């Protein structure tokens, strides 16, 4: 196995800046010194950060901006249900298994055996029965972590109708937040890992919560702890654990910033930490898990470069300079993709092929750097964007990814890009007279609508995005002389291929939930209203985070 690629290029190593101090960390507000002359604790500073952070950013709002549709939905009221009993252990095991199958490759911060051991101990307290919220009255980090994992796994567990159990996921997360104070009583790495898992749930929180402020806080404190640089004085195993936690935060920082077109919190220039040498994941791939993770982080680095130099560029320069910028970044993307080893059949990891096309679409679609795409590049832009649509259809048909607003944002971006190139007749008005070109255009618009109509179909606000895209699609149909199509309801999902996509989890390899009665027996009677519980349940997100922590236990913030 060759050496894993590094996020630090050879040029960057030669000109590496001195090890960053706390002065290189983005400024933060100061908290009142604690009793005894010590500085504010990590918990106090997190609360201070959360209190003073802009809450106006949501992933769903960012998606709506692309379509000219509001991301707000008055019918999106949070469920006021709370769990009254833990799920049966057999069900919890399946949810944990789903989490480790679908999430851990990008976020290798937990060991499944350790989580399973914690679950055995917690369920063993009331064996053969199951615990209830009143079983554990003291905040417990193990419960916080377990129930966030259950909530993330619950989103992956499908019903007979093929829709994720989003309401129950919300209730599970609420219970996890009751144990949030325990996050600040564990080690620094465990604290950051717990906050990372909360950030993951914010991404799945139906677009209501802004993960940008949460990951920003986590990233700043990860750098305060010095995780962005290696500490050679530590044992090798601990060094690798620090690297896994740091690059998991780095990954989330890029995912959220790119989705919202906001500045990243962790600049590449301050990173000197090497990538982890070992990652315990269940990813079914011909690549070693650590090598897979290294290529994934290199991909995230490229997405950050595109964000900084194409969408947030401080200066634009003349046309030639901007074109050179696009060409240079395109070469970097090609170098990354070409450097990924292929399997025995000569195929690349499907997820990396998908993101390769996402990167190129984001690079060459209209942007602040280049407000329009040159005619000679229009055809290749549509080919790249539509290939992304095809790959999303393939992996979704095989349940190869977790549905969330990040993937939905990618789908909306590439679908709108397809519409843009068609409205521009791929840079040549003569194409409008070609029947073959028009047939292909109609077919591709239909496929884009089908995918949008099926992806996250039961999630709040998604239907209005489908309707908004239908308006754009009808503009294409009108320009091509076709009849407008009605807004799609649920389109039949036809996978572009029936064979297994290598590198993705097939439904046959994941632990399926076949006993519908077991779920219903737990979920239906185990949920009571806020009035029944006689307790105030604040919403998911920062309000719940602060309420669960309780500001009165910390020093006052100036």
LUMKEVEX-507867 format. One line per 5 residues: number of its first residue (from 1); their letters; for each residue x, y, z of C-alpha. Coordinates in nm, 2 decimals. Each point is the difference from the previous one (the first is absolute). Layout:
BEGIN
NUM) a) X Y Z; ...
This chain:
BEGIN
1) xxxxx) 0.00 0.00 0.00; 0.14 0.34 -0.10; 0.02 0.29 0.23; -0.33 0.17 0.04; -0.03 0.34 -0.18
6) xxxxx) 0.05 0.30 0.23; -0.21 0.32 0.01; 0.33 0.19 0.01; 0.17 0.02 -0.34; 0.37 -0.01 -0.05
11) xxxxx) 0.01 0.37 -0.06; -0.20 0.06 0.32; 0.24 -0.22 0.19; 0.30 0.20 -0.12; -0.16 0.33 0.09
16) xxxxx) -0.19 -0.12 0.31; -0.08 0.27 0.25; 0.12 -0.02 0.36; -0.23 -0.21 0.22; -0.31 0.21 0.05
21) xxxxx) -0.07 0.14 0.34; -0.34 0.10 0.15; 0.05 0.33 -0.18; -0.05 -0.17 -0.33; -0.34 -0.13 0.11
26) xxxxx) -0.30 0.22 -0.11; -0.08 0.25 0.28; -0.25 -0.10 0.26; -0.18 0.18 0.28; 0.15 -0.02 0.35
31) xxxxx) -0.18 -0.14 0.30; 0.02 0.11 0.36; 0.30 -0.17 0.16; -0.10 -0.29 0.22; 0.04 0.00 0.38
36) xxxxx) 0.35 -0.06 0.11; 0.16 0.20 -0.28; -0.02 -0.27 -0.27; -0.12 0.09 -0.35; -0.35 -0.09 -0.13
41) xxxxx) -0.06 -0.36 -0.06; -0.06 -0.16 -0.34; -0.37 -0.03 0.09; -0.03 0.36 0.09; 0.17 0.12 -0.32
46) xxxxx) -0.23 -0.23 -0.21; -0.31 0.15 0.17; 0.14 0.35 -0.06; 0.06 -0.08 -0.37; -0.34 -0.14 -0.05
51) xxxxx) -0.17 0.29 0.17; 0.16 0.25 -0.23; -0.02 -0.18 -0.33; -0.23 0.10 -0.29; -0.27 -0.26 -0.03
56) xxxxx) -0.14 0.10 -0.34; 0.17 -0.27 -0.21; -0.17 -0.32 -0.09; 0.08 -0.25 -0.27; -0.36 0.00 -0.12
61) xxxxx) 0.01 0.38 -0.04; 0.32 -0.03 -0.21; -0.17 -0.25 -0.23; -0.31 0.22 -0.03; 0.22 0.29 -0.12
66) xxxxx) 0.12 -0.20 -0.30; -0.36 -0.06 -0.11; -0.14 0.34 0.10; -0.22 -0.18 0.26; -0.04 0.06 0.37
71) xxxxx) 0.16 -0.25 0.22; -0.25 0.08 0.28; -0.31 -0.21 0.04; -0.27 0.10 0.26; -0.09 -0.37 0.02
76) xxxxx) 0.34 -0.10 0.13; -0.08 0.02 0.37; 0.21 -0.23 0.20; -0.16 -0.31 0.15; -0.07 0.04 0.37
81) xxxxx) 0.04 -0.37 0.07; 0.25 -0.15 0.24; 0.10 -0.36 0.05; -0.13 -0.17 0.31; 0.20 -0.32 -0.05
86) xxxxx) 0.32 -0.09 -0.17; -0.03 -0.20 -0.32; 0.03 -0.38 0.03; 0.37 -0.09 0.01; -0.03 -0.21 -0.32
91) xxxxx) -0.13 0.31 -0.18; 0.27 0.22 0.15; 0.26 -0.24 -0.12; -0.13 0.04 -0.36; 0.00 0.38 0.02
96) xxxxx) 0.35 0.00 0.13; 0.10 -0.24 -0.28; -0.15 0.23 -0.26; 0.18 0.30 0.14; 0.34 -0.17 -0.02
101) xxxxx) -0.08 -0.13 -0.35; -0.10 0.34 -0.15; 0.17 0.27 0.21; 0.33 -0.12 0.14; 0.21 0.00 -0.32
106) xxxxx) 0.00 0.38 -0.01; -0.01 0.03 0.38; 0.23 -0.26 0.15; -0.02 0.12 0.36; -0.17 -0.29 0.17
111) xxxxx) 0.07 -0.37 0.04; -0.30 -0.22 -0.04; 0.11 -0.25 0.26; 0.03 0.28 0.26; -0.35 0.12 -0.08
116) xxxxx) -0.13 -0.35 0.01; 0.16 -0.05 0.34; -0.16 0.32 0.13; -0.34 -0.11 -0.13; 0.04 -0.34 0.18
121) xxxxx) 0.07 0.17 0.33; -0.28 0.25 -0.03; -0.26 -0.25 -0.11; 0.13 -0.24 0.27; -0.12 0.24 0.27
126) xxxxx) -0.37 -0.10 -0.06; 0.05 -0.34 -0.16; -0.22 -0.18 -0.11; -0.21 0.32 -0.03; 0.11 0.32 -0.18
131) xxxxx) 0.11 0.32 0.16; -0.23 0.31 0.01; 0.11 0.37 0.02; -0.04 -0.02 0.38; 0.25 -0.29 0.03
136) xxxxx) 0.29 0.24 -0.04; -0.05 0.33 0.18; 0.37 0.12 -0.03; 0.12 0.12 -0.34; 0.20 -0.28 -0.16
141) xxxxx) 0.24 0.04 -0.29; -0.06 -0.36 -0.11; -0.38 0.08 -0.03; 0.06 0.32 -0.19; 0.22 -0.17 -0.25
146) xxxxx) -0.22 -0.31 -0.03; -0.32 0.19 -0.06; 0.15 0.23 -0.26; 0.13 -0.31 -0.18; -0.35 -0.15 0.03
151) xxxxx) -0.15 0.31 -0.15; 0.24 0.00 -0.29; -0.06 -0.37 -0.05; -0.38 0.05 0.03; 0.01 0.23 -0.30
156) xxxxx) 0.15 -0.28 -0.20; -0.26 -0.26 0.11; -0.27 -0.01 -0.26; -0.36 -0.08 0.04; -0.20 -0.23 -0.23
161) xxxxx) -0.08 0.31 -0.20; 0.36 0.09 -0.04; 0.00 0.31 0.21; 0.24 0.07 0.29; -0.13 0.02 0.36
166) xxxxx) 0.07 0.37 0.04; -0.24 0.07 0.28; 0.15 -0.26 0.23; 0.35 0.11 -0.09; -0.10 0.34 0.14
171) xxxxx) -0.12 -0.15 0.32; 0.31 -0.21 0.04; 0.22 0.31 -0.05; -0.20 0.19 0.26; 0.06 -0.27 0.26
176) xxxxx) 0.37 0.01 -0.09; 0.01 0.37 0.07; -0.13 -0.05 0.35; 0.35 -0.16 0.06; 0.19 0.28 -0.18
181) xxxxx) 0.16 0.13 0.32; 0.20 -0.32 0.03; 0.19 0.09 -0.32; 0.20 0.25 0.20; 0.10 -0.25 0.27
186) xxxxx) 0.20 -0.23 -0.23; 0.34 0.02 -0.16; 0.07 0.27 -0.26; -0.01 -0.24 -0.29; -0.33 -0.16 0.12
191) xxxxx) -0.15 0.35 0.05; 0.09 0.10 -0.36; -0.13 -0.33 -0.13; -0.33 0.04 0.17; -0.04 0.35 -0.14
196) xxxxx) 0.09 -0.14 -0.35; -0.28 -0.25 0.03; -0.24 0.27 0.10; 0.11 0.20 -0.31; -0.07 -0.31 -0.21
201) xxxxx) -0.35 0.00 0.13; -0.04 0.37 -0.07; 0.06 -0.08 -0.37; -0.29 -0.25 0.02; -0.22 0.23 0.20
206) xxxxx) -0.23 0.06 -0.29; 0.17 0.33 -0.07; -0.13 0.17 0.31; 0.33 0.03 0.18; 0.31 0.18 -0.14
211) xxxxx) 0.29 -0.24 0.03; 0.23 0.28 -0.11; 0.02 0.17 0.34; 0.03 -0.34 0.18; 0.29 -0.13 -0.22
216) xxxxx) 0.16 0.34 0.03; 0.01 -0.02 0.38; 0.12 -0.36 -0.01; 0.27 0.08 -0.26; 0.13 0.30 0.20
221) xxxxx) 0.03 -0.21 0.32; 0.16 -0.28 -0.19; 0.28 0.24 -0.10; 0.02 0.14 0.35; 0.08 -0.36 0.11
226) xxxxx) 0.27 -0.01 -0.26; -0.16 -0.28 -0.20; 0.10 0.16 -0.33; 0.37 -0.08 0.07; 0.17 -0.32 0.12
231) xxxxx) 0.14 -0.05 0.34; 0.30 -0.23 -0.02; 0.02 -0.03 0.38; -0.32 -0.20 0.01; -0.03 -0.38 -0.06
236) xxxxx) -0.06 -0.09 -0.36; -0.35 -0.14 0.07; -0.10 0.33 0.16; 0.15 0.20 -0.29; -0.21 -0.19 -0.24
241) xxxxx) -0.31 0.04 0.21; 0.06 0.38 0.00; 0.04 -0.01 -0.38; -0.33 -0.19 -0.05; -0.19 0.25 0.21
246) xxxxx) 0.16 0.30 -0.16; -0.05 -0.11 -0.36; -0.36 -0.09 0.08; -0.05 0.36 0.11; 0.18 0.11 -0.31
251) xxxxx) -0.23 -0.21 -0.21; -0.31 0.15 0.16; 0.14 0.35 -0.03; 0.04 -0.04 -0.38; -0.34 -0.17 -0.05
256) xxxxx) -0.20 0.27 0.18; 0.20 0.30 -0.13; -0.03 -0.12 -0.36; -0.37 -0.07 0.03; -0.07 0.35 0.14
261) xxxxx) 0.27 0.18 -0.21; 0.16 0.13 0.32; 0.36 0.04 0.12; 0.16 -0.31 0.14; 0.11 0.01 0.36
266) xxxxx) 0.32 -0.20 -0.03; 0.24 0.14 -0.27; 0.22 -0.25 -0.17; 0.30 0.23 0.07; 0.00 -0.09 0.37
271) xxxxx) -0.02 -0.37 -0.03; 0.31 -0.20 0.06; -0.15 -0.32 0.14; 0.04 -0.31 -0.21; -0.29 -0.21 -0.10
276) xxxxx) -0.08 -0.30 0.23; 0.18 -0.33 -0.08; -0.30 -0.22 0.11; -0.37 0.04 -0.02; -0.25 -0.26 0.13
281) xxxxx) -0.28 0.01 -0.25; -0.24 -0.25 -0.16; 0.02 0.15 -0.34; -0.02 -0.26 -0.27; 0.28 0.11 -0.23
286) xxxxx) 0.31 -0.14 -0.17; 0.19 0.29 0.17; 0.14 -0.02 0.35; -0.22 0.21 0.23; 0.28 0.25 0.09
291) xxxxx) 0.09 0.04 -0.37; -0.37 0.05 -0.09; -0.02 0.26 0.28; 0.31 0.18 -0.13; -0.14 0.03 -0.35
296) xxxxx) -0.33 0.12 0.14; 0.17 0.28 0.20; 0.20 0.10 -0.31; -0.34 0.03 -0.17; -0.13 0.22 0.28
301) xxxxx) 0.31 0.21 -0.03; -0.07 0.06 -0.37; -0.36 0.10 0.08; 0.14 0.26 0.23; 0.23 0.13 -0.26
306) xxxxx) -0.28 0.04 -0.25; -0.21 0.17 0.27; 0.28 0.25 0.09; 0.13 0.07 -0.35; -0.32 -0.02 -0.21
311) xxxxx) -0.28 0.10 0.23; 0.16 0.21 0.27; 0.29 0.15 -0.20; 0.12 0.33 0.15; 0.09 0.12 -0.34
316) xxxxx) -0.10 -0.12 -0.34; 0.27 0.12 -0.25; -0.04 0.02 -0.37; -0.17 -0.26 -0.22; 0.33 -0.18 -0.09
321) xxxxx) 0.11 -0.01 0.37; -0.34 -0.15 0.10; 0.02 -0.26 -0.28; 0.35 -0.10 0.12; -0.14 -0.04 0.35
326) xxxxx) -0.27 -0.24 -0.12; 0.25 -0.19 -0.21; 0.24 -0.03 0.30; -0.27 -0.13 0.23; -0.13 -0.23 -0.27
331) xxxxx) 0.34 -0.16 -0.02; 0.01 -0.04 0.38; -0.33 -0.18 -0.01; 0.12 -0.23 -0.29; 0.32 -0.07 0.19
336) xxxxx) -0.20 -0.11 0.31; -0.24 -0.22 -0.20; 0.27 -0.16 -0.22; 0.21 -0.07 0.31; -0.27 -0.22 0.16
341) xxxxx) 0.08 -0.37 -0.06; -0.25 -0.20 -0.21; -0.15 -0.34 0.08; 0.07 -0.32 -0.20; -0.25 0.11 -0.26
346) xxxxx) 0.16 0.34 -0.04; -0.28 0.19 0.18; 0.04 0.27 0.25; -0.19 0.02 0.33; -0.35 0.11 -0.11
351) xxxxx) -0.03 0.26 0.27; 0.33 0.16 -0.11; -0.13 0.00 -0.36; -0.31 0.17 0.12; 0.19 0.27 0.19
356) xxxxx) 0.24 0.04 -0.29; -0.29 0.11 -0.21; -0.14 0.22 0.28; 0.33 0.18 0.03; 0.02 0.06 -0.38
361) xxxxx) -0.36 0.12 -0.02; 0.06 0.25 0.29; 0.32 0.11 -0.16; -0.14 0.08 -0.35; -0.36 0.10 0.06
366) xxxxx) -0.07 0.38 0.02; 0.16 0.14 0.31; 0.13 0.33 0.14; 0.33 -0.07 -0.17; -0.16 -0.07 -0.34
371) xxxxx) -0.36 0.11 -0.02; -0.06 -0.20 -0.32; 0.14 -0.31 -0.15; 0.18 0.03 -0.33; -0.18 -0.16 -0.29
376) xxxxx) 0.28 -0.24 -0.07; -0.02 -0.14 0.35; -0.38 -0.02 0.01; -0.04 -0.35 -0.14; 0.26 -0.15 0.24
381) xxxxx) -0.17 0.18 0.29; -0.33 -0.16 -0.07; 0.16 -0.34 -0.05; 0.17 0.03 0.34; -0.31 0.13 0.18
386) xxxxx) -0.22 -0.27 -0.15; 0.25 -0.27 0.08; -0.04 0.11 0.37; -0.37 -0.05 -0.03; 0.05 -0.35 -0.14
391) xxxxx) 0.23 -0.09 0.28; -0.23 0.13 0.27; -0.28 -0.21 -0.15; 0.21 -0.31 0.00; 0.13 0.03 0.36
396) xxxxx) -0.34 0.10 0.13; -0.17 -0.30 -0.17; 0.24 -0.22 0.19; -0.02 0.20 0.33; 0.37 0.09 -0.04
401) xxxxx) -0.02 0.33 0.19; -0.19 0.17 0.28; -0.26 0.24 -0.13; 0.05 0.35 0.14; 0.00 0.37 -0.10
406) xxxxx) 0.36 -0.01 -0.10; -0.06 -0.25 -0.27; -0.33 0.17 -0.09; 0.20 0.33 -0.04; 0.24 -0.18 -0.24
411) xxxxx) -0.29 -0.14 -0.20; -0.17 0.34 -0.03; 0.32 0.16 -0.11; 0.07 -0.25 -0.28; -0.36 -0.01 -0.11
416) xxxxx) -0.02 0.38 -0.03; 0.33 -0.02 -0.19; -0.15 -0.24 -0.25; -0.29 0.24 -0.04; 0.24 0.29 -0.05
421) xxxxx) 0.19 -0.17 -0.28; -0.32 -0.11 -0.17; -0.14 0.36 0.01; 0.33 0.11 -0.15; -0.05 -0.27 -0.27
426) xxxxx) 0.35 -0.13 0.11; 0.15 0.32 -0.14; -0.12 -0.05 -0.35; -0.36 0.12 -0.10; 0.01 -0.24 -0.30
431) xxxxx) -0.04 -0.29 0.24; -0.37 0.10 0.04; -0.07 -0.12 -0.35; 0.15 -0.34 0.06; -0.26 -0.26 0.09
436) xxxxx) 0.26 -0.24 0.17; 0.13 0.29 0.22; -0.36 0.10 0.10; -0.09 -0.37 0.08; 0.30 -0.03 0.23
441) xxxxx) -0.08 0.34 0.16; -0.36 -0.11 0.08; 0.12 -0.33 0.14; 0.26 0.15 0.22; -0.24 0.26 0.15
446) xxxxx) -0.24 -0.28 0.07; 0.27 -0.20 0.19; 0.10 0.30 0.20; -0.37 0.05 0.11; -0.03 -0.36 0.09
451) xxxxx) 0.30 0.00 0.22; -0.10 0.32 0.18; -0.36 -0.13 0.05; 0.13 -0.32 0.16; 0.30 0.12 0.20
456) xxxxx) -0.09 0.09 0.36; -0.36 -0.01 -0.12; -0.16 0.00 0.35; 0.23 0.26 0.14; -0.14 0.35 0.09
461) xxxxx) 0.03 0.25 -0.28; 0.12 -0.23 -0.27; -0.33 0.00 -0.19; 0.03 0.38 -0.06; 0.35 -0.05 -0.15
466) xxxxx) -0.15 -0.26 -0.24; -0.27 0.25 -0.10; 0.26 0.28 -0.05; 0.22 -0.22 -0.21; -0.31 -0.10 -0.21
471) xxxxx) -0.03 0.37 -0.09; 0.35 0.00 -0.12; -0.04 -0.32 -0.19; -0.31 0.13 -0.17; 0.20 0.30 -0.13
476) xxxxx) 0.22 -0.25 -0.17; -0.30 -0.19 -0.15; -0.15 0.33 -0.11; 0.32 0.10 -0.18; 0.03 -0.34 -0.16
481) xxxxx) -0.36 0.01 -0.11; -0.13 -0.27 0.24; -0.30 0.00 0.23; 0.04 0.11 0.36; -0.01 -0.29 0.24
486) xxxxx) -0.20 0.01 0.32; 0.19 0.02 0.33; 0.11 -0.36 0.08; -0.13 -0.18 0.30; 0.20 -0.32 0.06
491) xxxxx) 0.15 -0.12 -0.32; 0.08 -0.36 -0.05; 0.37 -0.05 0.08; 0.17 -0.20 -0.28; 0.36 -0.08 0.08
496) xxxxx) 0.22 0.06 -0.30; 0.16 -0.35 0.05; -0.10 -0.31 0.19; 0.35 -0.11 0.10; 0.17 0.08 0.32
501) xxxxx) 0.20 0.32 0.00; 0.34 -0.10 0.13; 0.11 0.18 0.32; -0.35 0.07 0.13; -0.20 -0.19 0.25
506) xxxxx) -0.28 -0.21 -0.16; -0.32 -0.06 0.19; 0.09 -0.36 0.01; 0.31 0.07 0.21; -0.15 0.23 0.26
511) xxxxx) -0.20 -0.12 0.30; -0.36 0.05 -0.11; -0.29 0.06 0.23; -0.25 -0.26 -0.10; -0.22 -0.01 0.30
516) xxxxx) -0.24 0.29 -0.05; -0.20 -0.10 0.31; 0.31 0.04 0.23; 0.05 0.36 -0.11; -0.37 0.09 0.03
521) xxxxx) -0.02 -0.17 0.34; 0.28 0.23 0.13; -0.06 0.32 -0.20; -0.37 0.05 0.02; -0.07 -0.03 0.38
526) xxxxx) 0.35 0.12 0.10; -0.07 0.36 -0.11; -0.19 0.24 0.22; -0.08 0.37 -0.05; 0.17 0.28 0.19
531) xxxxx) -0.31 0.05 0.21; 0.00 -0.37 0.10; 0.36 0.03 0.11; -0.06 0.33 0.18; 0.33 0.14 -0.11
536) xxxxx) 0.12 0.26 -0.24; 0.15 -0.15 -0.31; 0.20 0.26 -0.19; 0.07 -0.04 -0.37; 0.28 -0.19 -0.15
541) xxxxx) 0.31 0.22 -0.05; 0.16 0.27 0.20; -0.30 0.07 0.22; -0.01 -0.36 0.11; 0.38 0.00 0.04
546) xxxxx) 0.00 0.30 0.23; -0.31 -0.12 0.20; 0.15 -0.34 0.05; 0.33 0.13 0.12; -0.15 0.27 0.23
551) xxxxx) 0.18 0.33 -0.01; -0.03 0.03 0.38; 0.27 -0.27 0.05; 0.26 0.21 -0.18; 0.17 0.33 0.07
556) xxx) -0.19 0.30 -0.13; 0.10 0.12 -0.34; 0.10 0.36 -0.04
